[in-house]
Amino acid sequence: MIIKVLLTIIFLAVMIGVGLYTRKQASSVDGFVLGGRAVGPWLTAFAYGTSYFSAVVFVGYAGQFGWKYGMSSTWIGIGNAVIGSLLAWIVLGRRTKLMTQHIESRTMPDFFGTRFADQGLRVTASVIAFVFLIPYTAGVYKGISTLFEMGFGIPYEYCVIIMAILTAVYVILGGYKATAMNDFIQGIIMLFGIVAVILAVLNIQGGLSAAVGKLAELPSDADPAVNGGFATWFGPDPWNLLGVVILTSLGTWGLPQMVGKFYSITDESAIKRGTIISTIFALVVAGGCYFLGGFGRLFGTPPVLPNGKLAFDSIVPSMLVTLPDILIALVVLLVLSASMSTLASLVLTSSSTMTLDLIYRDKKSLPGEVEDGTIDDIVAEKIERRKVVVMRVLIMFFIAISLLIALNPPTFIAQLMGISWGALAGAFLAPFMLGLYWRGVTKASVWACFVWGVGITVVNMIIGNPINPINCGAIAMVGGFVVVWLVSLVTPKMPKKTVDSIFECYQ
């Protein structure tokens, strides 16, 4: 216990120290939200990866999908690395950096409002982001409860309160730069932690070959007379596995807190290096998490919840409870790192979106247009500082709301967590990505995609999820491209001069 407490205190002290170190760089809006658009490839890549993988993945998804699909759940981690990281950086990285800097966009809602010259899109996108990021933030808190209770015997309530306070302190002090630097430290812990845990868990089962052999002897859920499905390449249910891969991999392309990382990177050469770093990070962390979860059935059947369903969140903790104390301490730091990094990214995204896209909705001129007038430099600096203060206040507000939800979770939170990625990416992914590449995207098509993405996922939830929420999210994302393309073909185009001025950044 002394080792676990000491390591945790050192970890948290470093996080606060980074916040104090970077506080001077967070005095302006660009500095607070984007790190001055000068964050290097290593920090950006680790910030992307640690925001991607939280305790929800390590504790919840790895256990649940590992139980359902066995070793084939490793494909989810591979998909996260190849589609969610490698292709996301290749397809979105350079164009996002150049266009958002050219049109002076600081958030994803700001991008929609400026790129398509419609402030209504900006407001609506910020509301969608707020609605679906807050419950996701609460889900991050819930993801660490079982492991923290296992490792320290600390009640869940105290754990989430302490984590919320400490995360708020370093984000409020240093903004995005503090978040990125801490993400780098947390990412290193995650890399070493997942490798050590996998080796220790496999050792308990007698090594990799013995563990795979035991898994091959287990009967299928669908047909108890058939053994071996959980040790095959594509598992017992490849089609639903594909839906999970699509949702968890392609979904990141449309999440505001993920895409925002491309806004802040230094230059195009840094994007190339960041692509490689981010992909390797995702392959180790996500691949490792799902590979580990694939052996969950070897550690017994999880308890049954009052609704009759298995408690999937207890699968991974049951695998770790027999580990040596030093490894349990490492696991706790791993999950704490994953949770705090994701939480920091979520609250910073939420507060900046609300401040810049709702409270201070500046009228901006598009590239090539003449501004109506200018304001005094001193006044402009005061407004910038005021915005930073508002964002800091809102960070406390968002953390408080998500904390209240996590401490008193209503029954719909688990479902809302499941649909949040589908709703956000279903609404944002297609118009954002196509808006970077295709001059023919219309305002009406963006509105239509907002309605489509949020509508299909919410309606599906209201009527009792007749479509599996995972598959529904995948349908929302892929269908968004069809919606934007079809509506753009039959609705009025934006003025050619305006569009040409926006796309000048790629010449």
C-alpha positions as CSV (number, residue, x, y, z in Angstrom):
1,M,0.0,0.0,0.0
2,I,2.9,2.4,0.8
3,I,4.3,1.8,-2.7
4,K,0.9,2.4,-4.4
5,V,0.2,5.6,-2.4
6,L,3.8,6.9,-3.0
7,L,3.7,6.3,-6.8
8,T,0.3,7.9,-7.0
9,I,1.3,11.0,-5.0
10,I,4.4,11.4,-7.2
11,F,2.3,11.0,-10.3
12,L,-0.2,13.7,-9.2
13,A,2.5,16.1,-8.1
14,V,4.1,15.9,-11.5
15,M,0.7,16.7,-13.2
16,I,0.3,19.8,-11.0
17,G,3.9,20.8,-11.6
18,V,3.4,20.7,-15.3
19,G,0.3,23.0,-15.0
20,L,2.4,25.5,-13.0
21,Y,5.2,25.3,-15.5
22,T,3.0,26.0,-18.5
23,R,0.7,28.6,-17.0
24,K,2.4,31.6,-18.7
25,Q,1.7,30.1,-22.1
26,A,-2.0,30.0,-21.4
27,S,-2.7,33.8,-21.1
28,S,-4.3,34.1,-24.6
29,V,-7.1,32.2,-26.3
30,D,-4.8,30.6,-28.8
31,G,-2.3,29.7,-26.1
32,F,-5.0,28.3,-23.8
33,V,-7.0,26.3,-26.4
34,L,-4.3,25.4,-29.0
35,G,-1.0,25.8,-27.3
36,G,-0.2,28.7,-29.6
37,R,-0.5,26.3,-32.6
38,A,3.1,25.3,-31.9
39,V,2.8,21.9,-30.2
40,G,5.4,19.4,-31.5
41,P,4.8,15.9,-33.0
42,W,5.5,13.8,-29.9
43,L,3.2,15.9,-27.6
44,T,0.5,16.0,-30.3
45,A,0.7,12.3,-31.1
46,F,0.6,11.3,-27.4
47,A,-2.2,13.8,-26.7
48,Y,-4.2,12.2,-29.6
49,G,-3.6,8.7,-28.3
50,T,-4.3,9.3,-24.6
51,S,-7.5,11.2,-25.4
52,Y,-8.5,8.2,-27.6
53,F,-8.0,5.5,-25.0
54,S,-9.5,6.0,-21.5
55,A,-10.6,3.8,-18.7
56,V,-13.7,3.1,-20.7
57,V,-11.6,1.2,-23.2
58,F,-9.3,-0.5,-20.7
59,V,-12.0,-1.5,-18.2
60,G,-15.3,-1.6,-20.1
61,Y,-14.7,-2.2,-23.8
62,A,-11.8,-4.6,-23.4
63,G,-13.7,-6.7,-21.0
64,Q,-17.0,-6.7,-22.8
65,F,-15.7,-7.3,-26.4
66,G,-13.0,-9.6,-25.2
67,W,-15.7,-11.7,-23.6
68,K,-17.9,-11.7,-26.7
69,Y,-15.2,-12.2,-29.4
70,G,-12.2,-13.8,-27.6
71,M,-8.8,-13.2,-29.2
72,S,-10.4,-11.8,-32.3
73,S,-11.2,-8.7,-30.3
74,T,-7.6,-7.8,-31.0
75,W,-8.8,-6.7,-34.4
76,I,-10.6,-3.8,-32.7
77,G,-7.2,-2.5,-31.4
78,I,-5.6,-3.0,-34.8
79,G,-8.5,-1.1,-36.4
80,N,-8.0,1.7,-33.9
81,A,-4.3,1.9,-34.9
82,V,-4.7,1.7,-38.7
83,I,-8.1,3.5,-39.2
84,G,-8.4,5.6,-36.0
85,S,-4.8,6.8,-36.0
86,L,-2.8,6.2,-39.2
87,L,-5.5,7.0,-41.7
88,A,-7.0,9.8,-39.6
89,W,-3.6,11.5,-39.5
90,I,-3.0,11.0,-43.2
91,V,-6.5,12.0,-44.4
92,L,-7.3,14.8,-41.9
93,G,-4.0,16.0,-40.3
94,R,-2.5,18.3,-43.0
95,R,-5.7,19.6,-44.4
96,T,-7.2,20.3,-41.0
97,K,-4.1,22.2,-39.8
98,L,-3.9,24.3,-43.0
99,M,-7.6,25.2,-43.4
100,T,-8.3,25.9,-39.7
101,Q,-5.3,28.1,-39.5
102,H,-6.3,29.9,-42.7
103,I,-9.9,30.6,-41.6
104,E,-8.7,31.2,-38.0
105,S,-10.9,28.4,-36.6
106,R,-10.2,27.3,-33.0
107,T,-13.0,24.7,-32.5
108,M,-14.9,22.2,-34.7
109,P,-18.2,24.3,-34.3
110,D,-16.2,27.3,-35.3
111,F,-15.0,25.5,-38.4
112,F,-18.6,24.7,-39.5
113,G,-19.7,28.3,-38.9
114,T,-16.8,29.8,-40.8
115,R,-16.2,27.2,-43.6
116,F,-19.9,27.3,-44.5
117,A,-20.6,31.0,-43.6
118,D,-23.5,30.1,-41.3
119,Q,-23.4,31.0,-37.6
120,G,-26.4,28.8,-37.0
121,L,-24.3,25.8,-37.8
122,R,-21.7,27.0,-35.3
123,V,-24.2,27.3,-32.5
124,T,-26.0,24.0,-33.3
125,A,-22.7,22.1,-33.4
126,S,-21.6,23.5,-30.1
127,V,-24.9,22.4,-28.5
128,I,-24.5,18.9,-29.9
129,A,-20.9,18.7,-28.6
130,F,-22.0,19.9,-25.2
131,V,-24.9,17.4,-24.9
132,F,-22.9,14.4,-25.9
133,L,-19.5,15.2,-24.3
134,I,-20.7,15.8,-20.8
135,P,-22.2,12.2,-20.4
136,Y,-19.0,10.9,-22.0
137,T,-17.0,12.7,-19.4
138,A,-19.1,11.1,-16.6
139,G,-18.5,7.7,-18.2
140,V,-14.7,8.3,-17.9
141,Y,-15.1,8.7,-14.1
142,K,-17.2,5.6,-13.9
143,G,-14.6,3.6,-15.8
144,I,-12.0,3.8,-13.0
145,S,-14.2,3.0,-10.0
146,T,-13.7,-0.8,-9.8
147,L,-9.9,-0.7,-10.3
148,F,-9.4,2.0,-7.8
149,E,-11.4,0.2,-5.2
150,M,-9.5,-2.9,-5.9
151,G,-6.1,-1.2,-5.8
152,F,-6.5,1.1,-2.8
153,G,-9.8,0.2,-1.1
154,I,-10.8,3.8,-1.6
155,P,-14.6,4.3,-2.1
156,Y,-15.4,5.3,-5.7
157,E,-16.9,8.6,-4.6
158,Y,-13.7,9.9,-3.1
159,C,-11.7,8.7,-6.0
160,V,-13.7,10.6,-8.7
161,I,-13.8,13.8,-6.6
162,I,-10.0,13.8,-6.1
163,M,-9.4,13.0,-9.8
164,A,-11.8,15.8,-10.9
165,I,-10.1,18.4,-8.6
166,L,-6.6,17.5,-9.7
167,T,-7.5,17.5,-13.4
168,A,-9.2,20.8,-13.1
169,V,-6.2,22.3,-11.4
170,Y,-3.7,21.5,-14.2
171,V,-6.0,22.2,-17.1
172,I,-7.1,25.6,-15.6
173,L,-3.5,26.5,-14.9
174,G,-1.8,25.5,-18.2
175,G,-4.6,24.9,-20.8
176,Y,-3.8,22.8,-23.8
177,K,0.0,22.9,-23.4
178,A,-0.3,21.5,-19.9
179,T,-2.7,18.9,-21.1
180,A,-0.4,17.9,-23.9
181,M,2.7,17.7,-21.7
182,N,0.9,15.6,-19.1
183,D,-0.6,13.4,-21.9
184,F,3.0,12.6,-22.9
185,I,3.9,11.5,-19.4
186,Q,0.7,9.6,-19.0
187,G,1.1,8.0,-22.4
188,I,4.5,6.6,-21.4
189,I,2.9,5.1,-18.3
190,M,0.2,3.5,-20.4
191,L,2.8,2.0,-22.8
192,F,4.8,0.4,-20.1
193,G,1.8,-0.5,-18.0
194,I,-0.1,-2.4,-20.7
195,V,2.9,-4.5,-21.8
196,A,3.7,-5.4,-18.1
197,V,0.1,-6.4,-17.4
198,I,-0.2,-8.6,-20.5
199,L,3.0,-10.4,-19.7
200,A,1.9,-10.9,-16.0
201,V,-1.6,-12.1,-16.9
202,L,-0.3,-14.6,-19.6
203,N,2.2,-15.9,-17.0
204,I,-0.6,-16.7,-14.7
205,Q,-2.1,-18.9,-17.4
206,G,1.2,-20.7,-18.1
207,G,2.3,-18.5,-21.1
208,L,0.7,-17.5,-24.4
209,S,0.5,-21.0,-25.9
210,A,-1.2,-22.5,-22.8
211,A,-3.6,-19.6,-22.6
212,V,-4.6,-19.9,-26.2
213,G,-5.0,-23.7,-25.8
214,K,-7.3,-23.1,-22.8
215,L,-9.4,-20.6,-24.7
216,A,-9.8,-23.0,-27.6
217,E,-11.4,-25.5,-25.3
218,L,-14.2,-23.2,-24.3
219,P,-17.7,-23.8,-25.9
220,S,-19.4,-21.1,-28.0
221,D,-22.2,-19.1,-26.5
222,A,-24.4,-19.6,-29.6
223,D,-23.7,-23.4,-29.8
224,P,-22.3,-25.0,-26.6
225,A,-21.5,-28.1,-28.7
226,V,-18.9,-26.2,-30.7
227,N,-15.5,-25.3,-29.1
228,G,-12.7,-23.1,-30.2
229,G,-14.5,-20.0,-31.5
230,F,-12.8,-17.7,-29.1
231,A,-9.4,-18.7,-30.2
232,T,-9.9,-18.2,-34.0
233,W,-8.9,-15.3,-36.2
234,F,-12.3,-13.8,-36.7
235,G,-14.1,-15.1,-33.6
236,P,-17.7,-16.3,-33.2
237,D,-19.4,-13.2,-34.5
238,P,-17.3,-11.5,-37.2
239,W,-20.1,-9.2,-38.5
240,N,-20.8,-7.5,-35.2
241,L,-17.1,-7.4,-34.6
242,L,-16.8,-5.4,-37.8
243,G,-19.4,-2.9,-36.5
244,V,-17.3,-2.4,-33.3
245,V,-14.2,-1.8,-35.4
246,I,-15.9,0.8,-37.5
247,L,-17.5,2.7,-34.6
248,T,-14.4,2.8,-32.4
249,S,-12.0,3.5,-35.3
250,L,-13.8,5.7,-37.8
251,G,-15.6,7.5,-34.9
252,T,-12.5,9.4,-33.8
253,W,-12.5,11.3,-37.2
254,G,-15.6,13.2,-36.1
255,L,-15.0,13.8,-32.4
256,P,-14.2,17.5,-31.5
257,Q,-11.6,16.6,-28.9
258,M,-9.7,14.3,-31.3
259,V,-9.7,16.5,-34.4
260,G,-8.7,19.5,-32.3
261,K,-5.3,18.0,-31.9
262,F,-4.5,18.7,-35.6
263,Y,-5.3,22.4,-35.1
264,S,-2.4,22.9,-32.7
265,I,0.5,21.0,-34.3
266,T,3.5,23.1,-35.5
267,D,3.8,22.3,-39.2
268,E,3.5,19.7,-42.0
269,S,6.7,17.9,-41.2
270,A,5.6,17.5,-37.6
271,I,2.3,15.9,-38.9
272,K,4.4,13.2,-40.8
273,R,6.3,12.3,-37.6
274,G,3.2,12.5,-35.5
275,T,1.4,10.0,-37.8
276,I,4.0,7.3,-37.1
277,I,4.2,8.0,-33.4
278,S,0.4,8.0,-32.9
279,T,0.0,4.8,-34.9
280,I,2.6,2.9,-32.9
281,F,1.1,4.2,-29.6
282,A,-2.4,3.0,-30.6
283,L,-1.1,-0.4,-31.8
284,V,0.5,-1.0,-28.4
285,V,-2.2,0.4,-26.1
286,A,-5.4,-0.4,-28.0
287,G,-4.1,-3.7,-29.4
288,G,-2.8,-4.6,-26.0
289,C,-6.0,-3.8,-24.2
290,Y,-8.3,-5.8,-26.5
291,F,-5.7,-8.7,-26.7
292,L,-5.7,-8.8,-22.9
293,G,-9.5,-8.7,-22.7
294,G,-9.7,-11.7,-25.1
295,F,-8.5,-14.0,-22.3
296,G,-11.2,-12.8,-19.8
297,R,-13.1,-16.1,-20.0
298,L,-10.1,-17.9,-18.4
299,F,-10.7,-16.0,-15.2
300,G,-14.3,-17.2,-14.5
301,T,-17.7,-15.8,-15.2
302,P,-18.4,-12.2,-14.1
303,P,-21.2,-11.5,-11.6
304,V,-24.8,-10.9,-12.9
305,L,-26.3,-7.5,-12.6
306,P,-29.9,-7.0,-11.3
307,N,-31.1,-6.7,-14.9
308,G,-29.8,-10.2,-15.7
309,K,-26.8,-9.1,-17.8
310,L,-23.2,-9.9,-17.0
311,A,-21.2,-7.3,-15.3
312,F,-18.6,-6.8,-18.0
313,D,-16.8,-4.0,-16.2
314,S,-15.6,-6.5,-13.6
315,I,-13.9,-8.8,-16.1
316,V,-10.6,-6.9,-16.4
317,P,-10.3,-6.2,-12.7
318,S,-10.9,-10.0,-12.0
319,M,-7.9,-10.7,-14.2
320,L,-5.7,-8.2,-12.3
321,V,-6.6,-8.9,-8.7
322,T,-4.0,-11.7,-8.4
323,L,-1.1,-9.6,-9.7
324,P,1.7,-8.5,-7.4
325,D,1.2,-5.2,-5.5
326,I,3.7,-3.3,-7.6
327,L,1.9,-4.3,-10.8
328,I,-1.5,-3.4,-9.4
329,A,0.0,0.0,-8.6
330,L,1.1,0.3,-12.2
331,V,-2.3,-0.7,-13.4
332,V,-4.0,2.0,-11.2
333,L,-1.6,4.6,-12.6
334,L,-2.3,3.3,-16.1
335,V,-6.0,3.7,-15.7
336,L,-5.6,7.0,-13.9
337,S,-3.4,8.3,-16.7
338,A,-5.9,7.2,-19.4
339,S,-8.8,8.7,-17.5
340,M,-7.2,12.0,-16.6
341,S,-5.9,12.6,-20.1
342,T,-9.3,11.9,-21.7
343,L,-11.1,14.0,-19.0
344,A,-8.7,16.9,-19.6
345,S,-9.3,16.8,-23.3
346,L,-13.1,16.6,-22.9
347,V,-13.5,19.5,-20.5
348,L,-11.1,21.7,-22.5
349,T,-13.0,21.0,-25.6
350,S,-16.4,21.6,-23.9
351,S,-15.3,24.9,-22.3
352,S,-13.6,26.3,-25.4
353,T,-16.6,25.4,-27.5
354,M,-19.1,27.1,-25.2
355,T,-17.0,30.2,-24.7
356,L,-16.0,30.8,-28.3
357,D,-19.1,29.5,-30.1
358,L,-21.9,30.6,-27.8
359,I,-20.9,33.2,-25.3
360,Y,-18.3,35.2,-27.4
361,R,-19.5,34.5,-30.9
362,D,-17.3,36.9,-32.8
363,K,-18.3,37.8,-36.4
364,K,-15.4,36.8,-38.5
365,S,-14.6,37.7,-42.1
366,L,-13.8,34.9,-44.5
367,P,-10.4,34.9,-46.2
368,G,-10.5,37.5,-49.0
369,E,-13.3,39.6,-47.4
370,V,-12.9,43.0,-45.9
371,E,-13.6,43.4,-42.2
372,D,-16.2,46.0,-41.2
373,G,-13.7,47.6,-38.8
374,T,-11.0,47.0,-36.3
375,I,-10.8,47.4,-32.5
376,D,-8.0,48.9,-30.4
377,D,-5.2,46.5,-29.5
378,I,-5.6,47.1,-25.8
379,V,-9.4,46.4,-26.0
380,A,-8.7,43.2,-28.0
381,E,-6.2,42.0,-25.4
382,K,-8.7,42.6,-22.6
383,I,-11.3,40.6,-24.5
384,E,-8.8,37.8,-25.0
385,R,-8.1,37.6,-21.3
386,R,-11.7,37.7,-20.5
387,K,-12.4,34.8,-22.8
388,V,-9.6,32.8,-21.0
389,V,-11.2,33.6,-17.6
390,V,-14.6,32.4,-18.9
391,M,-13.1,29.2,-20.2
392,R,-11.4,28.5,-16.9
393,V,-14.7,29.1,-15.0
394,L,-16.5,26.8,-17.5
395,I,-14.0,24.1,-17.0
396,M,-14.9,24.0,-13.3
397,F,-18.6,24.1,-14.3
398,F,-18.3,21.1,-16.7
399,I,-16.2,19.0,-14.3
400,A,-18.8,19.7,-11.6
401,I,-21.7,18.6,-13.8
402,S,-20.0,15.5,-15.0
403,L,-19.0,14.7,-11.4
404,L,-22.6,15.0,-10.2
405,I,-23.7,12.7,-13.0
406,A,-21.0,10.2,-12.2
407,L,-21.8,10.3,-8.5
408,N,-25.6,9.9,-9.1
409,P,-25.7,8.0,-12.4
410,P,-29.2,7.7,-13.9
411,T,-30.0,4.5,-15.8
412,F,-29.6,6.1,-19.2
413,I,-25.9,7.0,-18.7
414,A,-24.7,3.6,-19.8
415,Q,-26.8,3.8,-23.0
416,L,-25.9,7.4,-23.6
417,M,-22.2,6.5,-23.3
418,G,-22.8,3.8,-26.0
419,I,-24.4,6.3,-28.5
420,S,-22.3,9.4,-27.8
421,W,-19.6,8.4,-30.3
422,G,-22.2,7.5,-32.9
423,A,-24.2,10.7,-32.5
424,L,-21.1,13.0,-32.5
425,A,-19.3,11.3,-35.4
426,G,-22.6,10.7,-37.3
427,A,-23.3,14.4,-37.2
428,F,-19.8,15.9,-37.6
429,L,-17.6,13.4,-39.5
430,A,-19.0,13.6,-43.1
431,P,-19.4,17.4,-43.3
432,F,-16.0,18.0,-41.6
433,M,-14.0,15.6,-43.8
434,L,-15.8,16.5,-47.0
435,G,-15.6,20.2,-46.2
436,L,-11.8,19.8,-46.2
437,Y,-11.7,18.2,-49.6
438,W,-14.8,19.0,-51.6
439,R,-15.7,22.5,-52.7
440,G,-19.3,21.4,-53.5
441,V,-20.5,20.8,-49.9
442,T,-23.5,23.0,-49.2
443,K,-24.9,24.5,-46.0
444,A,-28.1,22.5,-46.3
445,S,-26.1,19.2,-46.5
446,V,-24.4,20.0,-43.2
447,W,-27.7,20.8,-41.5
448,A,-29.1,17.5,-42.9
449,C,-26.2,15.5,-41.6
450,F,-26.6,17.1,-38.1
451,V,-30.2,15.9,-38.1
452,W,-29.3,12.5,-39.5
453,G,-26.4,11.7,-37.0
454,V,-28.2,12.9,-33.9
455,G,-31.6,11.8,-35.0
456,I,-30.9,8.1,-35.9
457,T,-29.0,7.4,-32.7
458,V,-31.4,9.2,-30.3
459,V,-34.5,7.7,-31.9
460,N,-32.9,4.3,-31.8
461,M,-32.3,4.7,-28.1
462,I,-35.8,6.0,-27.4
463,I,-37.5,3.1,-29.0
464,G,-35.4,0.6,-27.1
465,N,-32.4,0.0,-29.3
466,P,-33.9,-2.3,-32.0
467,I,-30.5,-1.8,-33.8
468,N,-27.5,-2.6,-31.6
469,P,-26.1,0.8,-30.5
470,I,-22.7,-0.1,-31.8
471,N,-24.1,-1.0,-35.3
472,C,-26.4,2.1,-35.2
473,G,-23.4,4.3,-34.6
474,A,-21.5,2.8,-37.5
475,I,-24.6,3.3,-39.7
476,A,-24.8,6.9,-38.6
477,M,-21.2,7.6,-39.5
478,V,-21.2,5.9,-42.9
479,G,-24.7,7.1,-43.8
480,G,-23.6,10.7,-43.1
481,F,-21.4,10.7,-46.3
482,V,-24.4,9.6,-48.4
483,V,-26.6,12.3,-46.8
484,V,-24.0,15.1,-47.4
485,W,-23.3,14.0,-51.0
486,L,-27.0,13.7,-52.0
487,V,-28.2,16.9,-50.4
488,S,-25.2,18.8,-51.8
489,L,-26.2,17.7,-55.3
490,V,-29.7,19.3,-55.1
491,T,-29.2,22.4,-52.9
492,P,-27.6,25.8,-53.7
493,K,-23.8,26.0,-53.7
494,M,-21.8,28.6,-51.8
495,P,-20.4,31.5,-53.8
496,K,-17.5,30.4,-55.9
497,K,-15.3,33.4,-54.7
498,T,-15.8,32.5,-51.1
499,V,-15.0,28.8,-51.6
500,D,-12.0,29.7,-53.7
501,S,-10.6,32.0,-51.0
502,I,-11.1,29.2,-48.3
503,F,-9.2,26.6,-50.4
504,E,-6.3,29.0,-51.2
505,C,-4.5,27.4,-48.2
506,Y,-3.8,24.2,-50.1
507,Q,-2.1,25.9,-53.1
